[in-house]
Amino acid sequence: MTLLKDWQAEVLMIRPAESETFWNRWYNRSRLLQAMIIRGDFPENIQDYLNEIMTTY
């Protein structure tokens, strides 16, 4: 959970207008999170967090 939160904070620190890196990371992040949600075998608190950040960001 800590790693997910740290990673999410790091991605959000990159400004979209400043860097193509942001869009590469954002796309990769979204694909990974979708795959993790579909897998669905994580503890409930992690699954809830994944759903939260996918719908919020």
Stockholm file with secondary structure:
# STOCKHOLM 1.0

chainA/1-57         MTLLKDWQAEVLMIRPAESETFWNRWYNRSRLLQAMIIRGDFPENIQDYLNEIMTTY
#=GR chainA/1-57 SS CHHHHHHHHHHHHSCTTTCHHHHHHHHHHHHHHHHHHHHCCSCHHHHHHHHHHHHHC
#=GC SS_cons        CHHHHHHHHHHHHSCTTTCHHHHHHHHHHHHHHHHHHHHCCSCHHHHHHHHHHHHHC
//
